[in-house]
Amino acid sequence: MGSDSISNLLLSCAAFSWWIYNAYYISHMGPGDLSSVYTTGPYRVGIKLFRTTVLGNECIVMYPVDDSTEFEEQVEHGLYQKCRYFQSTNQIMGLKKVFEDVIKLPVPWFLLKPLEILEMDAYVDAELSQKFHGSTPLRPIIFSHGLTGLANQYSSLMADYASQGYIVFGLNHQDESAAFTTTKDHKEIYLKWNKVYDRELRESQVNIRVNEVQTLIKELRKLSPELHMKIFGAFACNA
């Protein structure tokens, strides 16, 4: 058995162990909840899902919500619910495909299925904090995911920024660097793992990302011309 085969076997064993633990934990402890990853700011976090108008990128936006008794009552009565970590089964299937491309072995779906019920500690369509309804400006951040990533995979980090009073936009890029995304015409785009070391492709992907971010900024300025964009260049070192 060659060294590559041994490496793949070890990776496979480690991965299967992790997925089995994950499946066991969620099935016995109930829906996964990322609230154990605490935010550090004074606000709770709201979340909305949308597509950009011009290029049609999937995008999540996180923003500050008042941490109040009224909000807790609204949650208790089901007015606001936590957002699922993965917005579709296809996103999980995208990660499955990436993982299989890496280890060159199939990953059984039942090991990933528990991820469907994993939740973020962010509430869908919750009301923006009253502090920002007046003259206090929201400080915007645009977050760009890394290779094989998705915007929601960075939800804990983005939620922490939102808890500090920022409004955070997370794009799913259409440059074939995301595990899985779709266009506004419902075209499916998967990561091209076999070309991750292609320098020419990587440079073209960065150019696509820059265009997508700049286009989003222009859209936001049309909505709020006085908005001073604070761009967080979160390009991972391998992006």
Secondary structure, 3 states (H helix, E strand, C coil): CCHHHHHHHHHHHHHHHHHHHHHHHHHHHCCCEHHHCCCCCCCEEEEEEEECCCCCCEEEEEEEECCCHHHHHHHHCCCCCEEECCCCHHHHHHHHHHHHHHHCCCCCHHHCHHHHHCEEEEEECCCCCHHHHCCCCCEEEEEECCCCCCHHHHHHHHHHHHHCCEEEEEECCCCCCCCEEECCCCCEEECCHHHCCCHHHHHHHHHHHHHHHHHHHHHHHHHCCCCCCCCCCCCCCCC
